[in-house]
C-alpha cells in the first residue's frame, strides 16, 4: 500500500509518499496555518496542501489512484487548519492518539477522506495566572516523538528535545506515554536577537557555524547568573573590547539562550523531570550538539544523552503518523 503523509506547520507543509516503510517521493511548500490567519480563510492552505500532494506523487511516479490513505498531522488539526481536533490530554499513549484520529473529506485537497492525527496537551484545567505556566500543548511533535520511540526502542523515562523556531521538550514516561511538554521561543529569540537588534553588527553571519564549547558554556553561565537580557548585551561588549571572533560571540549568545531552556527544564511545572532522565536530542547539527554540550556540562543532569544523526531524525512526522494509523487498524 502506498501512503501519503502530510506534515503542516505554521509556515511550511511537507508531503511524503511511503511504500513498505520507506519514502519514495517528497515535496514541500511554503504554506501553513499562518496563511489562514492572514487571509481569514483556508483556501490558500487547501491549495498548498493539494499541490504538495500532487508534487510528491509525481516525484514517486504515482497517480492518485495508487494511494491507499492520506494521513495528516501538525497544525493542520488546529483551529486555523483543515480539520480542527481537540488536543488529547496527557498522559497520552499512541493508542490514545489512534482512537482520537478523525476522518474528514476536504474536497479541494483530495478526492477521498483524509485521516487527521490530533495533538496533545498538558492536563491542566481552569487556566489562570496561578497555573498558566503548567500548561503547554503540541501539534506535530507527538507524531515525531512516537516515531522516535519506535526507531530507538525507547523504554525508559525520556525527554525528547525538538528544537526549532519553538523549541519543544516532550516528556515520556516508562510506559512510552507523553506525560507532558514544555515550549520555549529559543529559535525565534536567536533569530530576532541576531538580525533585528544592535547585536546584528557583532554577529556577522548570525548563527554559530560550529560549536565553541568554552564560549557556549560561558554564555549559559552568564545568563544563569545575571539574566538573559544582560548576557545578550555582553555579546556587543565582547565585540567592542575583546578579541573573540564572530563565531565565538555567536556561541556565547547561543549558550545564553539555550541555557535559559535548561532552567526551564529544571524549574517548569509543565514537565517534571528527574536528573537521571534520558535525553534524546534532535535538530540541525550545531543546535543539537550545542544542547548536548550544555546538558553534559550541567551537574543537574546525569541521564544518558543520545544525539540523533540526520538519518535517525529524517521523516519523523510521517513515520509517526503511520505508526498511529497502524494502531487504528488503517495500516497493516
C-alpha positions in Angstrom: 0.0 0.0 0.0 1.2 3.5 -0.9 0.6 6.1 1.9 0.8 9.8 1.7 1.7 11.7 4.9 1.2 15.5 5.3 3.0 17.5 7.9 1.8 21.1 8.1 3.3 23.7 10.4 2.9 27.4 10.8 4.7 28.3 7.6 5.5 25.1 5.7 3.9 21.9 4.5 5.7 18.7 3.6 4.2 15.7 1.8 5.9 12.2 1.7 4.9 9.1 -0.2 5.6 5.9 1.6 5.8 2.3 0.4 6.8 -0.6 2.7 8.1 1.8 5.3 10.3 3.8 3.0 9.8 7.2 1.4 9.6 7.1 -2.4 8.6 10.6 -3.1 8.7 14.0 -1.4 7.6 17.6 -1.9 7.4 20.8 0.3 5.8 24.2 0.0 5.9 27.4 2.0 2.3 27.3 3.0 0.9 26.8 6.5 -1.7 27.9 9.0 -0.2 31.3 9.1 -1.8 31.8 5.7 -5.2 31.1 7.2 -4.5 33.6 10.0 -3.6 36.3 7.4 -6.3 35.7 4.8 -9.1 34.7 7.1 -10.0 31.5 5.2 -8.4 28.2 4.4 -8.3 28.5 0.6 -4.6 29.1 0.2 -3.8 26.3 2.7 -6.1 23.9 0.8 -4.4 24.7 -2.5 -1.0 24.4 -1.0 -1.6 21.0 0.6 -3.2 19.8 -2.6 -0.4 20.9 -4.8 2.2 19.4 -2.4 0.5 16.0 -2.6 0.5 16.2 -6.4 4.2 17.1 -6.5 5.1 14.3 -4.1 3.1 11.8 -6.2 4.9 13.0 -9.3 8.2 12.6 -7.5 7.2 9.0 -6.7 6.0 8.3 -10.3 2.5 7.5 -9.0 -1.1 8.6 -9.7 -3.7 9.4 -7.0 -5.4 6.1 -7.6 -2.2 4.4 -6.4 -2.7 5.8 -2.9 -4.4 3.9 -0.1 -4.6 6.5 2.7 -3.6 10.2 3.2 -2.5 10.9 6.8 -2.2 14.5 8.1 -0.6 15.8 11.3 0.7 19.0 12.8 -1.0 22.4 12.8 -3.4 21.2 10.1 -5.6 20.0 13.0 -5.7 23.4 14.8 -8.5 26.0 14.5 -6.6 27.5 11.6 -6.1 24.2 9.8 -8.3 22.0 7.7 -9.8 19.8 10.4 -9.8 21.0 14.0 -9.4 18.2 16.5 -9.2 18.9 20.3 -5.9 18.0 21.9 -5.7 14.7 23.6 -4.9 15.3 27.3 -1.7 13.9 28.8 -0.7 11.3 29.7 -1.3 10.1 26.1 0.0 7.0 24.5 0.0 6.1 20.9 -3.3 4.2 21.3 -5.0 7.3 22.7 -3.9 9.3 19.5 -5.1 6.4 17.3 -8.5 6.4 19.0 -8.8 10.2 18.5 -7.9 10.3 14.8 -10.6 11.8 12.6 -11.6 11.1 9.0 -12.7 14.1 7.1 -13.3 14.8 3.4 -11.7 18.1 2.2 -12.8 18.2 -1.4 -10.4 20.9 -2.5 -7.5 18.8 -1.3 -8.2 15.1 -2.0 -10.9 13.0 -3.6 -11.2 10.7 -0.6 -11.4 11.4 3.2 -8.1 12.3 4.9 -7.2 10.9 8.3 -6.0 13.5 10.8 -3.8 12.8 13.8 -4.6 15.1 16.9 -2.1 16.9 19.1 -1.5 16.5 22.8 -1.8 19.0 25.7 -0.8 19.0 29.3 -3.6 18.0 31.7 -4.2 21.4 33.3 -7.8 22.8 33.7 -9.3 26.2 34.6 -6.2 28.2 33.3 -5.4 31.4 35.2 -2.3 33.2 36.4 -2.0 30.7 39.2 -1.3 27.8 36.8 -0.8 29.0 33.2 2.9 28.1 33.4 2.0 24.5 33.8 0.0 24.4 30.6 1.5 23.5 27.2 0.5 21.8 24.0 1.8 20.4 20.8 0.6 19.6 17.3 3.1 17.6 15.2 5.7 16.8 17.9 3.6 14.0 19.2 4.0 12.0 15.9 7.7 12.8 15.9 8.0 11.5 19.4 6.3 8.2 18.8 8.4 7.8 15.7 11.5 8.0 17.9 10.0 5.6 20.4 9.9 3.0 17.6 13.2 3.9 15.9 15.2 4.0 19.2 13.1 1.4 21.1 12.7 3.9 23.9 11.6 2.0 27.1 12.6 4.3 29.9 11.6 7.9 31.0 12.9 10.2 28.4 12.9 13.9 27.4 12.9 14.3 23.6 14.3 17.6 22.5 12.9 19.0 19.3 14.5 22.4 18.7 13.2 24.9 16.1 11.5 28.2 16.0 9.7 27.0 19.0 11.8 24.5 20.9 9.7 21.7 22.3 10.7 19.4 25.1 8.5 16.2 25.2 8.5 14.1 28.4 7.8 10.4 28.0 7.1 8.1 31.0 8.2 4.5 31.4 5.1 3.3 29.5 6.0 5.3 26.4 3.2 7.8 27.0 3.6 11.5 26.6 3.2 12.8 30.1 3.7 16.5 29.2 5.6 19.0 27.2 7.1 22.5 27.6 7.8 25.0 24.8 10.2 27.9 24.6 10.8 30.6 21.9 14.5 29.8 21.7 14.7 29.6 17.9 12.7 32.8 17.4 14.7 34.6 20.0 18.0 33.7 18.4 16.8 34.9 15.0 15.4 38.2 16.3 18.4 39.0 18.5 20.9 38.1 15.8 19.2 40.0 13.0 16.9 42.7 14.4 18.8 44.2 17.4 22.1 46.1 17.9 23.8 42.8 18.1 23.5 42.2 14.3 26.7 44.0 13.6 28.5 42.0 16.3 27.4 38.6 14.9 28.2 39.0 11.2 26.9 35.6 10.0 24.2 35.5 12.6 24.0 31.9 13.8 27.0 29.9 15.1 28.8 28.0 12.3 30.4 25.4 14.6 30.2 24.8 18.4 32.8 26.5 20.6 32.4 24.7 23.9 34.1 27.4 26.0 32.0 30.3 24.7 28.8 28.2 24.7 29.2 27.3 28.4 30.3 30.8 29.3 27.1 32.2 27.7 24.9 29.8 29.6 26.7 30.6 32.9 26.3 34.3 32.3 22.6 34.0 31.5 22.0 32.0 34.7 24.0 34.5 36.8 22.8 37.9 35.5 19.8 37.2 33.3 19.3 36.7 29.6 19.0 40.4 28.7 22.3 41.4 30.1 24.0 38.3 28.8 22.9 39.2 25.4 24.3 42.6 25.6 27.7 41.1 26.6 28.0 40.0 23.0 28.4 43.6 22.0 30.9 44.2 24.8 32.9 41.1 23.6 32.9 42.6 20.1 33.9 46.1 21.1 36.5 45.4 23.8 37.8 41.8 23.3 39.4 39.7 20.6 36.8 37.0 20.1 35.7 36.3 16.5 32.1 36.3 15.3 31.6 32.6 15.7 32.8 32.8 19.3 30.4 35.6 20.0 27.6 33.7 18.3 28.3 30.7 20.6 28.1 33.0 23.6 24.7 34.1 22.5 23.6 30.5 21.7 24.7 29.4 25.2 22.8 32.3 26.8 19.6 31.5 25.1 19.8 27.7 25.3 21.0 28.0 28.9 17.7 29.6 29.8 16.0 26.5 28.2 17.8 24.3 30.7 16.5 26.5 33.5 13.0 25.8 32.1 13.6 22.0 32.3 14.8 22.3 35.9 12.0 24.6 37.2 9.0 24.5 34.9 5.8 22.9 36.3 4.8 22.0 32.8 7.0 18.9 33.0 8.7 17.3 36.0 11.9 15.6 35.1 14.4 13.9 37.4 18.1 14.5 37.0 18.6 10.9 35.7 16.1 11.2 32.8 17.4 10.2 29.4 17.8 12.9 26.8 17.2 12.4 23.1 18.3 15.4 21.1 17.3 16.2 17.5 17.7 19.3 15.3 20.3 20.8 13.0 23.9 19.7 13.7 25.1 22.9 15.5 22.0 23.2 17.6 21.7 19.6 18.7 25.5 19.5 19.5 25.2 22.7 21.5 22.3 21.4 23.5 24.1 18.1 24.2 27.2 20.1 25.4 25.1 22.2 27.8 23.3 19.2 29.2 26.5 17.2 29.7 28.2 20.3 31.3 25.4 20.8 33.8 25.7 18.9 37.1 21.9 18.7 37.5 21.6 16.3 34.6 23.0 12.8 34.9 21.0 10.7 32.5 22.1 9.2 29.2 22.3 11.7 26.3 21.5 10.5 22.8 22.3 12.9 19.9 20.5 11.9 16.7 22.2 11.8 13.4 20.5 13.1 10.2 19.2 9.6 9.2 17.7 8.9 12.6 15.6 12.1 12.6 14.6 12.0 8.9 10.9 11.8 8.1 9.8 11.6 11.7 6.4 13.2 11.3 5.4 10.7 8.6 6.8 7.7 10.4 4.9 8.7 13.5 1.6 9.3 11.7 1.9 5.8 10.1 2.6 4.3 13.5 -0.5 5.9 14.9 -2.6 4.8 11.9 -1.3 1.2 12.3 -2.7 1.2 15.9 -6.0 2.4 14.4 -6.0 -0.5 12.1 -5.6 1.6 8.9 -2.2 0.2 8.0 -1.0 -3.4 8.1 
